[in-house]
Amino acid sequence: MSMGEFSTDSQSVCELVILQPSEELEQKQQTKENLRPKDFSPLLLLPLHVDKKYLDFPFFNDLKTFRYLNSNKSRVLFIMRGIPGSGKSTIVNLIKASFEPSNLVVCSADDFFIKEDGSYTFNERLLSAAHASCQQKAKNACEANTPVVVIDNTNIRGWEMRFYLNLSTTFGYVTVLVQPKTPWSMDPVELAAKNSHSVPLEAIQRKVKSFEDVVPSYYAWFCNEEKSMSLLRLSSQLLRECLRAFPEFGQELLDTLGIRGRSLDDDTIGMLGKFYTRHERCSPLLHCTAKFCARGKVAGSSDYHQRGDVKSSCGRVFSIAVPGLVFTRRTMGARVTLGEETASLFCKPEEKKWGSPGKSAGFSGASNSPISKKSSGFSPGGASGSSQLSKKKAKKATKAEKKAKRMSKKSRDWGWDSDNDDENGDEVRNKETEGVGHEDFNQMSENGSTTSSKGNPDGSSPSSIDNSLSDSLLGKLVLNSIASREECGGEEAKTGQLSESSARGCNLSELFPSLVYERANRSAHITLRTAHGVESREVNFDLLRTCDIEQELVKSGKPVKFVPVSHGHACYHGDGICCVYFDKPLVLRTVFSGQY
């Protein structure tokens, strides 16, 4: 059977797998119903004579991606795009045969025209009702947090996908647009001959002519919602710790709000916890932007969109590392360390412009912050610093602060604990605590490789979680922090604790000898929150400015004051910039795709 025959045969891939009276195929289908081997691949379900190159998608051929998406740890919305006869149904049927039924819902307007006996009768007058039914099914699936939702329609033009794109953002799904890779996908004559619903040539030609290439607002690595919420909680916890450790930092924030003469007590710290906000319309998923495209309006975005490595990476799972956080008077961001593969997808022209004359273009600067007391978004008090919080709210804030303080003393190992991992994802330990720790199954060795005595939660070998991370010395910002503490001396080096007195005796390069502040991709970050009225893009410039400060500190050899905080150490660099350096980087699994 040729590939053309395979694509147009009335028996789809799923039917070939399930219905062929072959003992070999029956055994393959049983692996779906029973416990599958660790090296299972969806492509194993295809007949041996079928050419697999047209099904070269990461959710089929990448084991780590398939396992992650086929778990309850992620939510992804596949939107199929293609002319009838191009091979969409082949892809969808392989998804049906591969993914667990409880994790999958397929929505198609065509289902509306299928009768009880299985026959298909199209009625153009009912087309609106068919799409309404498809949209309702998709909404129900997203409301139920179904891990994988597939929209199996042609989606020729961008507006046809708008309902599903909005649905994806609202419910925290990663959107992956999937187009068949068959060579005849835009050949009207071949498509007219191959489509299963006998769509005439004239209609096919119109569809090919009107097919739109949809460029996203940006490409990014998306965290799942669980890790997104955990990272936000951790950042709030560390912000409070930094405000207590560095009163001058808190005073900078108060000055930004135009507040004078107010002490930095628990009520004030609780109030400053609302200094940063997230936009109401934001997706609940945090992300690290790889390329801002503005739907093709940004120079170079169309070329990036057409790159082969970008297309082949959409829907693929990558591991990224978070070595620390940066708080400024305008933004709150998490620094990101990229591996070799992820770095090749990262495209931020801000870094190149930053090192040239006029590098501050587009950067409002901390001293000229757009934030004011009037536009702060909340009313913390007048110029005298008098609080407008009610006694009840103030009492509740004080209790919350005391609870957070107890929690920070109780454990430094919150969150991703390998002892609670299942084979498909990580379970968060101590969910009732306000914070999150490290993925303990990823223990970094001195050469940056990943080791674990139990293996990785996705079932892969420890070294395969992301080989590129080893090449870039994953998390080298803080990787050798314990060794550097021993060089500084002191009993605390043995316990992993750094006292304030010993910190004064070390400069930044001695404490963190692998600190990266001048290489490419140093502006990679996850925007956590921003001050009211500040755009998310400003995190780029705040992080680049922080790197400049760190570079100057290393060159000058000036001693730096570090204070222990949860999971690492904090340093106030002045001018409203406070950094947290983790002792061990957080390792996050993400899905690369576009935000549309």
LUMMAR-749554 format. One record per residue (C-alpha): x, y, z. Coordinates in steps of 0.02 Angstrom, whole numbers, plus 50000, padded with zeros to 5 digits. Layout:
N
<pt east="X" north="Y" up="Z"/>
...
This chain:
596
<pt east="50000" north="50000" up="50000"/>
<pt east="50070" north="50170" up="49952"/>
<pt east="50065" north="50322" up="50066"/>
<pt east="49933" north="50398" up="49954"/>
<pt east="49825" north="50244" up="49972"/>
<pt east="49853" north="50247" up="50158"/>
<pt east="49791" north="50427" up="50174"/>
<pt east="49632" north="50402" up="50073"/>
<pt east="49583" north="50228" up="50125"/>
<pt east="49413" north="50222" up="50209"/>
<pt east="49497" north="50128" up="50350"/>
<pt east="49593" north="50256" up="50452"/>
<pt east="49748" north="50223" up="50554"/>
<pt east="49644" north="50189" up="50708"/>
<pt east="49533" north="50068" up="50611"/>
<pt east="49682" north="49982" up="50534"/>
<pt east="49754" north="49953" up="50706"/>
<pt east="49594" north="49895" up="50787"/>
<pt east="49502" north="49804" up="50648"/>
<pt east="49635" north="49713" up="50545"/>
<pt east="49625" north="49526" up="50588"/>
<pt east="49809" north="49520" up="50628"/>
<pt east="49879" north="49442" up="50787"/>
<pt east="50021" north="49569" up="50786"/>
<pt east="49902" north="49717" up="50779"/>
<pt east="49790" north="49642" up="50914"/>
<pt east="49941" north="49628" up="51028"/>
<pt east="49987" north="49811" up="50993"/>
<pt east="49811" north="49866" up="51036"/>
<pt east="49819" north="49770" up="51200"/>
<pt east="49967" north="49876" up="51255"/>
<pt east="49848" north="50025" up="51253"/>
<pt east="49722" north="49939" up="51365"/>
<pt east="49849" north="49860" up="51482"/>
<pt east="50010" north="49924" up="51559"/>
<pt east="50119" north="49988" up="51419"/>
<pt east="50308" north="49963" up="51415"/>
<pt east="50414" north="50112" up="51463"/>
<pt east="50480" north="50130" up="51286"/>
<pt east="50306" north="50131" up="51208"/>
<pt east="50285" north="50248" up="51059"/>
<pt east="50122" north="50289" up="50969"/>
<pt east="50209" north="50253" up="50805"/>
<pt east="50217" north="50070" up="50857"/>
<pt east="50030" north="50061" up="50823"/>
<pt east="50055" north="50094" up="50637"/>
<pt east="50066" north="49951" up="50513"/>
<pt east="50247" north="49913" up="50469"/>
<pt east="50226" north="49959" up="50285"/>
<pt east="50168" north="50136" up="50324"/>
<pt east="50293" north="50278" up="50300"/>
<pt east="50303" north="50367" up="50469"/>
<pt east="50387" north="50526" up="50407"/>
<pt east="50219" north="50611" up="50379"/>
<pt east="50178" north="50583" up="50563"/>
<pt east="50336" north="50663" up="50627"/>
<pt east="50262" north="50758" up="50775"/>
<pt east="50341" north="50769" up="50949"/>
<pt east="50184" north="50703" up="51035"/>
<pt east="50208" north="50542" up="50934"/>
<pt east="50397" north="50521" up="50916"/>
<pt east="50465" north="50599" up="51077"/>
<pt east="50442" north="50482" up="51225"/>
<pt east="50457" north="50618" up="51358"/>
<pt east="50329" north="50727" up="51270"/>
<pt east="50205" north="50585" up="51243"/>
<pt east="50211" north="50530" up="51425"/>
<pt east="50195" north="50705" up="51493"/>
<pt east="50047" north="50749" up="51383"/>
<pt east="49965" north="50581" up="51417"/>
<pt east="49964" north="50615" up="51604"/>
<pt east="49853" north="50724" up="51713"/>
<pt east="49995" north="50847" up="51741"/>
<pt east="49970" north="50949" up="51583"/>
<pt east="49829" north="51021" up="51480"/>
<pt east="49850" north="51041" up="51293"/>
<pt east="49727" north="51092" up="51157"/>
<pt east="49770" north="51023" up="50985"/>
<pt east="49688" north="51124" up="50847"/>
<pt east="49694" north="51031" up="50682"/>
<pt east="49714" north="51135" up="50524"/>
<pt east="49705" north="51073" up="50347"/>
<pt east="49607" north="51052" up="50187"/>
<pt east="49496" north="50897" up="50173"/>
<pt east="49603" north="50751" up="50112"/>
<pt east="49767" north="50821" up="50180"/>
<pt east="49783" north="50690" up="50320"/>
<pt east="49703" north="50770" up="50473"/>
<pt east="49597" north="50618" up="50512"/>
<pt east="49751" north="50506" up="50505"/>
<pt east="49835" north="50611" up="50641"/>
<pt east="49678" north="50620" up="50748"/>
<pt east="49647" north="50433" up="50737"/>
<pt east="49824" north="50396" up="50791"/>
<pt east="49798" north="50512" up="50940"/>
<pt east="49640" north="50415" up="50982"/>
<pt east="49733" north="50250" up="50971"/>
<pt east="49880" north="50312" up="51075"/>
<pt east="49816" north="50421" up="51217"/>
<pt east="49717" north="50357" up="51364"/>
<pt east="49529" north="50376" up="51332"/>
<pt east="49504" north="50456" up="51503"/>
<pt east="49632" north="50590" up="51458"/>
<pt east="49561" north="50632" up="51286"/>
<pt east="49412" north="50718" up="51207"/>
<pt east="49400" north="50743" up="51018"/>
<pt east="49280" north="50878" up="50956"/>
<pt east="49227" north="50884" up="50774"/>
<pt east="49085" north="50973" up="50684"/>
<pt east="49075" north="50821" up="50568"/>
<pt east="49010" north="50715" up="50713"/>
<pt east="48848" north="50814" up="50704"/>
<pt east="48811" north="50736" up="50533"/>
<pt east="48849" north="50556" up="50580"/>
<pt east="48693" north="50451" up="50604"/>
<pt east="48670" north="50308" up="50725"/>
<pt east="48710" north="50181" up="50590"/>
<pt east="48878" north="50267" up="50560"/>
<pt east="48832" north="50347" up="50394"/>
<pt east="48883" north="50527" up="50357"/>
<pt east="48754" north="50647" up="50284"/>
<pt east="48808" north="50828" up="50267"/>
<pt east="48678" north="50967" up="50274"/>
<pt east="48745" north="51141" up="50242"/>
<pt east="48594" north="51222" up="50325"/>
<pt east="48643" north="51138" up="50490"/>
<pt east="48825" north="51190" up="50482"/>
<pt east="48805" north="51328" up="50614"/>
<pt east="48720" north="51206" up="50731"/>
<pt east="48860" north="51080" up="50701"/>
<pt east="48994" north="51205" up="50750"/>
<pt east="48895" north="51262" up="50901"/>
<pt east="48884" north="51081" up="50959"/>
<pt east="49072" north="51060" up="50932"/>
<pt east="49109" north="51219" up="51032"/>
<pt east="48999" north="51164" up="51176"/>
<pt east="49085" north="50994" up="51183"/>
<pt east="49255" north="51079" up="51187"/>
<pt east="49200" north="51197" up="51325"/>
<pt east="49133" north="51053" up="51430"/>
<pt east="49298" north="50960" up="51407"/>
<pt east="49401" north="51110" up="51461"/>
<pt east="49290" north="51143" up="51611"/>
<pt east="49320" north="50962" up="51662"/>
<pt east="49510" north="50989" up="51647"/>
<pt east="49528" north="50852" up="51518"/>
<pt east="49717" north="50837" up="51487"/>
<pt east="49705" north="50826" up="51296"/>
<pt east="49570" north="50910" up="51192"/>
<pt east="49574" north="50895" up="51002"/>
<pt east="49479" north="51012" up="50885"/>
<pt east="49459" north="50911" up="50725"/>
<pt east="49397" north="51042" up="50601"/>
<pt east="49476" north="51120" up="50446"/>
<pt east="49507" north="51291" up="50529"/>
<pt east="49556" north="51370" up="50364"/>
<pt east="49557" north="51549" up="50429"/>
<pt east="49610" north="51625" up="50592"/>
<pt east="49438" north="51683" up="50646"/>
<pt east="49373" north="51505" up="50638"/>
<pt east="49489" north="51460" up="50782"/>
<pt east="49455" north="51613" up="50890"/>
<pt east="49328" north="51528" up="51004"/>
<pt east="49447" north="51385" up="51041"/>
<pt east="49597" north="51500" up="51065"/>
<pt east="49502" north="51602" up="51193"/>
<pt east="49445" north="51441" up="51277"/>
<pt east="49625" north="51383" up="51289"/>
<pt east="49682" north="51544" up="51373"/>
<pt east="49536" north="51549" up="51494"/>
<pt east="49558" north="51372" up="51558"/>
<pt east="49748" north="51365" up="51556"/>
<pt east="49781" north="51253" up="51406"/>
<pt east="49934" north="51257" up="51295"/>
<pt east="49876" north="51280" up="51115"/>
<pt east="49963" north="51177" up="50981"/>
<pt east="49914" north="51204" up="50799"/>
<pt east="49936" north="51042" up="50700"/>
<pt east="49948" north="51040" up="50510"/>
<pt east="49974" north="50880" up="50407"/>
<pt east="50148" north="50860" up="50333"/>
<pt east="50091" north="50768" up="50177"/>
<pt east="50166" north="50837" up="50014"/>
<pt east="49992" north="50854" up="49937"/>
<pt east="49920" north="50957" up="50081"/>
<pt east="49902" north="51109" up="49965"/>
<pt east="49876" north="51019" up="49799"/>
<pt east="49691" north="51045" up="49751"/>
<pt east="49687" north="50902" up="49623"/>
<pt east="49761" north="50775" up="49744"/>
<pt east="49652" north="50837" up="49888"/>
<pt east="49494" north="50824" up="49784"/>
<pt east="49538" north="50644" up="49742"/>
<pt east="49585" north="50594" up="49919"/>
<pt east="49458" north="50677" up="50035"/>
<pt east="49333" north="50558" up="50113"/>
<pt east="49179" north="50671" up="50101"/>
<pt east="49183" north="50694" up="49911"/>
<pt east="49215" north="50881" up="49922"/>
<pt east="49220" north="50944" up="49740"/>
<pt east="49376" north="51017" up="49660"/>
<pt east="49304" north="51193" up="49651"/>
<pt east="49271" north="51197" up="49838"/>
<pt east="49445" north="51127" up="49874"/>
<pt east="49524" north="51263" up="49766"/>
<pt east="49433" north="51398" up="49863"/>
<pt east="49491" north="51326" up="50028"/>
<pt east="49672" north="51315" up="49971"/>
<pt east="49666" north="51495" up="49910"/>
<pt east="49591" north="51560" up="50073"/>
<pt east="49704" north="51460" up="50191"/>
<pt east="49786" north="51580" up="50315"/>
<pt east="49956" north="51563" up="50396"/>
<pt east="49925" north="51611" up="50578"/>
<pt east="50073" north="51689" up="50670"/>
<pt east="50056" north="51692" up="50861"/>
<pt east="50077" north="51840" up="50977"/>
<pt east="50232" north="51752" up="51043"/>
<pt east="50317" north="51583" up="51056"/>
<pt east="50360" north="51521" up="51230"/>
<pt east="50393" north="51377" up="51347"/>
<pt east="50235" north="51354" up="51452"/>
<pt east="50230" north="51283" up="51628"/>
<pt east="50079" north="51187" up="51685"/>
<pt east="49955" north="51271" up="51801"/>
<pt east="50008" north="51177" up="51957"/>
<pt east="50190" north="51231" up="51942"/>
<pt east="50137" north="51406" up="51889"/>
<pt east="50035" north="51431" up="52047"/>
<pt east="50172" north="51355" up="52154"/>
<pt east="50304" north="51470" up="52082"/>
<pt east="50192" north="51621" up="52112"/>
<pt east="50165" north="51569" up="52292"/>
<pt east="50351" north="51544" up="52317"/>
<pt east="50389" north="51716" up="52244"/>
<pt east="50264" north="51797" up="52363"/>
<pt east="50343" north="51706" up="52510"/>
<pt east="50519" north="51762" up="52459"/>
<pt east="50461" north="51941" up="52430"/>
<pt east="50403" north="51950" up="52611"/>
<pt east="50566" north="51874" up="52670"/>
<pt east="50665" north="52002" up="52569"/>
<pt east="50562" north="52146" up="52637"/>
<pt east="50601" north="52089" up="52814"/>
<pt east="50785" north="52058" up="52776"/>
<pt east="50813" north="52223" up="52683"/>
<pt east="50709" north="52367" up="52757"/>
<pt east="50790" north="52484" up="52630"/>
<pt east="50710" north="52383" up="52491"/>
<pt east="50539" north="52405" up="52571"/>
<pt east="50570" north="52591" up="52589"/>
<pt east="50610" north="52601" up="52403"/>
<pt east="50441" north="52525" up="52364"/>
<pt east="50355" north="52644" up="52484"/>
<pt east="50446" north="52791" up="52405"/>
<pt east="50387" north="52732" up="52235"/>
<pt east="50209" north="52741" up="52300"/>
<pt east="50239" north="52914" up="52370"/>
<pt east="50224" north="52856" up="52551"/>
<pt east="50335" north="52939" up="52682"/>
<pt east="50363" north="52907" up="52866"/>
<pt east="50287" north="52734" up="52875"/>
<pt east="50374" north="52596" up="52972"/>
<pt east="50401" north="52428" up="52888"/>
<pt east="50295" north="52325" up="53007"/>
<pt east="50195" north="52168" up="52969"/>
<pt east="50046" north="52269" up="52909"/>
<pt east="50154" north="52367" up="52788"/>
<pt east="50239" north="52209" up="52724"/>
<pt east="50069" north="52131" up="52698"/>
<pt east="50015" north="52286" up="52603"/>
<pt east="50172" north="52285" up="52495"/>
<pt east="50132" north="52106" up="52449"/>
<pt east="50000" north="52182" up="52336"/>
<pt east="50127" north="52299" up="52254"/>
<pt east="50142" north="52178" up="52107"/>
<pt east="49992" north="52109" up="52012"/>
<pt east="49952" north="51997" up="51864"/>
<pt east="49841" north="52055" up="51723"/>
<pt east="49663" north="51990" up="51743"/>
<pt east="49657" north="51923" up="51565"/>
<pt east="49821" north="51828" up="51582"/>
<pt east="49823" north="51642" up="51557"/>
<pt east="49849" north="51550" up="51723"/>
<pt east="50004" north="51471" up="51643"/>
<pt east="50172" north="51553" up="51672"/>
<pt east="50289" north="51554" up="51523"/>
<pt east="50463" north="51598" up="51464"/>
<pt east="50450" north="51695" up="51300"/>
<pt east="50562" north="51632" up="51161"/>
<pt east="50511" north="51758" up="51027"/>
<pt east="50388" north="51902" up="51028"/>
<pt east="50298" north="51906" up="50860"/>
<pt east="50146" north="52019" up="50880"/>
<pt east="50058" north="51909" up="50751"/>
<pt east="50194" north="51941" up="50623"/>
<pt east="50208" north="52130" up="50647"/>
<pt east="50379" north="52125" up="50730"/>
<pt east="50530" north="52126" up="50614"/>
<pt east="50599" north="51951" up="50590"/>
<pt east="50449" north="51865" up="50670"/>
<pt east="50385" north="51791" up="50507"/>
<pt east="50556" north="51715" up="50470"/>
<pt east="50563" north="51643" up="50647"/>
<pt east="50387" north="51573" up="50625"/>
<pt east="50441" north="51482" up="50467"/>
<pt east="50599" north="51405" up="50541"/>
<pt east="50603" north="51217" up="50533"/>
<pt east="50663" north="51195" up="50711"/>
<pt east="50524" north="51307" up="50776"/>
<pt east="50390" north="51208" up="50684"/>
<pt east="50459" north="51040" up="50740"/>
<pt east="50471" north="51099" up="50921"/>
<pt east="50290" north="51153" up="50939"/>
<pt east="50204" north="51035" up="51060"/>
<pt east="50369" north="50965" up="51125"/>
<pt east="50415" north="50955" up="51309"/>
<pt east="50575" north="51042" up="51365"/>
<pt east="50656" north="51061" up="51536"/>
<pt east="50709" north="51235" up="51591"/>
<pt east="50793" north="51290" up="51753"/>
<pt east="50752" north="51436" up="51867"/>
<pt east="50909" north="51486" up="51963"/>
<pt east="50836" north="51637" up="52053"/>
<pt east="50715" north="51782" up="52062"/>
<pt east="50732" north="51969" up="52033"/>
<pt east="50622" north="52099" up="52119"/>
<pt east="50627" north="52281" up="52063"/>
<pt east="50520" north="52434" up="52088"/>
<pt east="50429" north="52388" up="51928"/>
<pt east="50433" north="52201" up="51902"/>
<pt east="50448" north="52029" up="51981"/>
<pt east="50532" north="51897" up="51872"/>
<pt east="50610" north="51724" up="51879"/>
<pt east="50778" north="51704" up="51792"/>
<pt east="50788" north="51557" up="51671"/>
<pt east="50939" north="51454" up="51619"/>
<pt east="50922" north="51379" up="51444"/>
<pt east="51006" north="51223" up="51376"/>
<pt east="51080" north="51204" up="51202"/>
<pt east="50917" north="51154" up="51119"/>
<pt east="50811" north="51283" up="51207"/>
<pt east="50941" north="51420" up="51180"/>
<pt east="50931" north="51393" up="50992"/>
<pt east="50746" north="51438" up="50998"/>
<pt east="50774" north="51593" up="51105"/>
<pt east="50772" north="51756" up="51006"/>
<pt east="50776" north="51919" up="51103"/>
<pt east="50847" north="52070" up="51009"/>
<pt east="50842" north="52170" up="51171"/>
<pt east="51005" north="52090" up="51225"/>
<pt east="51099" north="52149" up="51069"/>
<pt east="51027" north="52324" up="51082"/>
<pt east="51069" north="52331" up="51267"/>
<pt east="51255" north="52325" up="51235"/>
<pt east="51253" north="52462" up="51103"/>
<pt east="51240" north="52652" up="51117"/>
<pt east="51066" north="52702" up="51169"/>
<pt east="51045" north="52535" up="51255"/>
<pt east="50913" north="52602" up="51372"/>
<pt east="50792" north="52636" up="51232"/>
<pt east="50622" north="52577" up="51289"/>
<pt east="50682" north="52563" up="51467"/>
<pt east="50594" north="52683" up="51583"/>
<pt east="50724" north="52659" up="51718"/>
<pt east="50701" north="52635" up="51903"/>
<pt east="50728" north="52818" up="51940"/>
<pt east="50593" north="52866" up="51815"/>
<pt east="50469" north="52733" up="51857"/>
<pt east="50295" north="52759" up="51788"/>
<pt east="50224" north="52695" up="51951"/>
<pt east="50148" north="52825" up="52061"/>
<pt east="50039" north="52830" up="52214"/>
<pt east="49894" north="52884" up="52106"/>
<pt east="49911" north="52739" up="51984"/>
<pt east="49962" north="52606" up="52107"/>
<pt east="49797" north="52515" up="52093"/>
<pt east="49769" north="52510" up="52281"/>
<pt east="49764" north="52637" up="52422"/>
<pt east="49897" north="52593" up="52551"/>
<pt east="49884" north="52758" up="52644"/>
<pt east="49915" north="52943" up="52632"/>
<pt east="50079" north="53037" up="52634"/>
<pt east="50082" north="53018" up="52822"/>
<pt east="50081" north="52830" up="52799"/>
<pt east="49920" north="52800" up="52895"/>
<pt east="49843" north="52631" up="52853"/>
<pt east="49672" north="52618" up="52775"/>
<pt east="49658" north="52433" up="52812"/>
<pt east="49520" north="52384" up="52931"/>
<pt east="49568" north="52307" up="53097"/>
<pt east="49497" north="52141" up="53040"/>
<pt east="49600" north="52138" up="52881"/>
<pt east="49755" north="52196" up="52973"/>
<pt east="49735" north="52057" up="53101"/>
<pt east="49713" north="51929" up="52962"/>
<pt east="49868" north="51994" up="52871"/>
<pt east="49970" north="51982" up="53032"/>
<pt east="49915" north="51802" up="53059"/>
<pt east="49959" north="51759" up="52879"/>
<pt east="50132" north="51834" up="52901"/>
<pt east="50163" north="51736" up="53062"/>
<pt east="50105" north="51575" up="52978"/>
<pt east="50220" north="51605" up="52830"/>
<pt east="50365" north="51635" up="52948"/>
<pt east="50332" north="51472" up="53040"/>
<pt east="50321" north="51378" up="52876"/>
<pt east="50487" north="51447" up="52814"/>
<pt east="50571" north="51386" up="52974"/>
<pt east="50483" north="51218" up="52971"/>
<pt east="50548" north="51158" up="52805"/>
<pt east="50663" north="51208" up="52663"/>
<pt east="50608" north="51061" up="52558"/>
<pt east="50432" north="51108" up="52508"/>
<pt east="50363" north="51056" up="52343"/>
<pt east="50432" north="50941" up="52210"/>
<pt east="50486" north="50791" up="52314"/>
<pt east="50543" north="50636" up="52220"/>
<pt east="50469" north="50526" up="52355"/>
<pt east="50295" north="50580" up="52301"/>
<pt east="50321" north="50570" up="52113"/>
<pt east="50221" north="50453" up="52005"/>
<pt east="50280" north="50393" up="51836"/>
<pt east="50190" north="50529" up="51741"/>
<pt east="50225" north="50684" up="51842"/>
<pt east="50274" north="50764" up="52006"/>
<pt east="50162" north="50774" up="52158"/>
<pt east="50178" north="50929" up="52264"/>
<pt east="50215" north="50889" up="52444"/>
<pt east="50140" north="50990" up="52587"/>
<pt east="50011" north="51071" up="52474"/>
<pt east="49937" north="51162" up="52622"/>
<pt east="50097" north="51262" up="52644"/>
<pt east="50118" north="51427" up="52555"/>
<pt east="50270" north="51394" up="52451"/>
<pt east="50357" north="51270" up="52338"/>
<pt east="50527" north="51192" up="52335"/>
<pt east="50641" north="51106" up="52211"/>
<pt east="50619" north="50953" up="52102"/>
<pt east="50726" north="50842" up="52209"/>
<pt east="50735" north="50705" up="52078"/>
<pt east="50850" north="50822" up="51981"/>
<pt east="51009" north="50833" up="52082"/>
<pt east="51143" north="50927" up="51991"/>
<pt east="51319" north="50860" up="51994"/>
<pt east="51471" north="50969" up="51980"/>
<pt east="51477" north="50951" up="51791"/>
<pt east="51295" north="50999" up="51770"/>
<pt east="51226" north="50826" up="51731"/>
<pt east="51064" north="50763" up="51804"/>
<pt east="51070" north="50619" up="51926"/>
<pt east="50941" north="50526" up="52027"/>
<pt east="50936" north="50364" up="52123"/>
<pt east="50755" north="50332" up="52075"/>
<pt east="50748" north="50394" up="51898"/>
<pt east="50640" north="50532" up="51829"/>
<pt east="50452" north="50545" up="51856"/>
<pt east="50417" north="50527" up="51670"/>
<pt east="50500" north="50358" up="51670"/>
<pt east="50651" north="50412" up="51568"/>
<pt east="50828" north="50388" up="51625"/>
<pt east="50899" north="50530" up="51730"/>
<pt east="51019" north="50586" up="51595"/>
<pt east="50884" north="50597" up="51463"/>
<pt east="50774" north="50728" up="51544"/>
<pt east="50861" north="50860" up="51438"/>
<pt east="51036" north="50820" up="51378"/>
<pt east="51059" north="50999" up="51321"/>
<pt east="51049" north="51059" up="51500"/>
<pt east="51210" north="50969" up="51541"/>
<pt east="51299" north="51058" up="51400"/>
<pt east="51253" north="51228" up="51469"/>
<pt east="51294" north="51183" up="51650"/>
<pt east="51114" north="51195" up="51704"/>
<pt east="51089" north="51318" up="51843"/>
<pt east="51271" north="51372" up="51851"/>
<pt east="51215" north="51532" up="51932"/>
<pt east="51204" north="51438" up="52097"/>
<pt east="51273" north="51265" up="52057"/>
<pt east="51435" north="51284" up="52153"/>
<pt east="51369" north="51393" up="52293"/>
<pt east="51406" north="51266" up="52431"/>
<pt east="51584" north="51240" up="52371"/>
<pt east="51611" north="51427" up="52363"/>
<pt east="51545" north="51446" up="52540"/>
<pt east="51677" north="51322" up="52598"/>
<pt east="51809" north="51430" up="52516"/>
<pt east="51742" north="51577" up="52615"/>
<pt east="51761" north="51474" up="52774"/>
<pt east="51648" north="51457" up="52924"/>
<pt east="51550" north="51316" up="53004"/>
<pt east="51394" north="51368" up="52911"/>
<pt east="51473" north="51309" up="52747"/>
<pt east="51456" north="51130" up="52805"/>
<pt east="51272" north="51147" up="52841"/>
<pt east="51230" north="51245" up="52685"/>
<pt east="51186" north="51400" up="52787"/>
<pt east="51269" north="51567" up="52757"/>
<pt east="51269" north="51689" up="52900"/>
<pt east="51260" north="51875" up="52872"/>
<pt east="51430" north="51903" up="52951"/>
<pt east="51519" north="51779" up="52837"/>
<pt east="51428" north="51847" up="52685"/>
<pt east="51505" north="52017" up="52713"/>
<pt east="51677" north="51938" up="52693"/>
<pt east="51642" north="51870" up="52517"/>
<pt east="51616" north="51955" up="52352"/>
<pt east="51491" north="51897" up="52223"/>
<pt east="51615" north="51797" up="52118"/>
<pt east="51683" north="51705" up="52270"/>
<pt east="51511" north="51659" up="52331"/>
<pt east="51444" north="51610" up="52159"/>
<pt east="51595" north="51573" up="52049"/>
<pt east="51486" north="51515" up="51904"/>
<pt east="51374" north="51668" up="51905"/>
<pt east="51323" north="51711" up="51726"/>
<pt east="51289" north="51893" up="51691"/>
<pt east="51360" north="51933" up="51519"/>
<pt east="51327" north="51785" up="51402"/>
<pt east="51191" north="51775" up="51272"/>
<pt east="51016" north="51726" up="51329"/>
<pt east="51045" north="51807" up="51500"/>
<pt east="50877" north="51896" up="51484"/>
<pt east="50779" north="51733" up="51477"/>
<pt east="50647" north="51745" up="51612"/>
<pt east="50471" north="51707" up="51672"/>
<pt east="50367" north="51861" up="51710"/>
<pt east="50283" north="51831" up="51876"/>
<pt east="50200" north="51998" up="51912"/>
<pt east="50221" north="52183" up="51874"/>
<pt east="50181" north="52343" up="51966"/>
<pt east="50021" north="52427" up="51913"/>
<pt east="50038" north="52511" up="51743"/>
<pt east="50201" north="52422" up="51698"/>
<pt east="50210" north="52311" up="51543"/>
<pt east="50275" north="52134" up="51555"/>
<pt east="50414" north="52171" up="51429"/>
<pt east="50499" north="52282" up="51558"/>
<pt east="50560" north="52125" up="51648"/>
<pt east="50685" north="52107" up="51504"/>
<pt east="50765" north="52274" up="51542"/>
<pt east="50760" north="52253" up="51731"/>
<pt east="50850" north="52087" up="51714"/>
<pt east="50981" north="52157" up="51594"/>
<pt east="51011" north="52301" up="51712"/>
<pt east="51032" north="52177" up="51855"/>
<pt east="51162" north="52082" up="51751"/>
<pt east="51257" north="52246" up="51727"/>
<pt east="51259" north="52275" up="51915"/>
<pt east="51320" north="52098" up="51947"/>
<pt east="51457" north="52119" up="51817"/>
<pt east="51517" north="52278" up="51901"/>
<pt east="51516" north="52194" up="52072"/>
<pt east="51622" north="52050" up="52007"/>
<pt east="51746" north="52168" up="51923"/>
<pt east="51763" north="52278" up="52076"/>
<pt east="51774" north="52134" up="52200"/>
<pt east="51662" north="52231" up="52317"/>
<pt east="51595" north="52129" up="52464"/>
<pt east="51409" north="52092" up="52453"/>
<pt east="51287" north="52067" up="52595"/>
<pt east="51191" north="51904" up="52576"/>
<pt east="51050" north="51848" up="52691"/>
<pt east="50984" north="51669" up="52700"/>
<pt east="50807" north="51647" up="52635"/>
<pt east="50703" north="51496" up="52588"/>
<pt east="50799" north="51389" up="52461"/>
<pt east="50944" north="51509" up="52443"/>
<pt east="51012" north="51681" up="52482"/>
<pt east="50954" north="51857" up="52446"/>
<pt east="51052" north="52013" up="52406"/>
<pt east="50994" north="52194" up="52393"/>
<pt east="51090" north="52283" up="52257"/>
<pt east="51015" north="52453" up="52293"/>
<pt east="50904" north="52565" up="52186"/>
<pt east="50755" north="52452" up="52215"/>
<pt east="50836" north="52292" up="52148"/>
<pt east="50832" north="52137" up="52259"/>
<pt east="50890" north="51965" up="52199"/>
<pt east="50865" north="51789" up="52265"/>
<pt east="50995" north="51658" up="52215"/>
<pt east="50935" north="51479" up="52239"/>
<pt east="51054" north="51351" up="52312"/>
<pt east="50983" north="51226" up="52189"/>
<pt east="50888" north="51280" up="52033"/>
<pt east="50707" north="51238" up="52008"/>
<pt east="50686" north="51124" up="51858"/>
<pt east="50522" north="51143" up="51764"/>
<pt east="50448" north="51039" up="51625"/>
<pt east="50369" north="51150" up="51494"/>
<pt east="50281" north="51135" up="51326"/>
<pt east="50345" north="51243" up="51183"/>
<pt east="50212" north="51322" up="51075"/>
<pt east="50134" north="51487" up="51024"/>
<pt east="50012" north="51600" up="51114"/>
<pt east="49881" north="51654" up="50987"/>
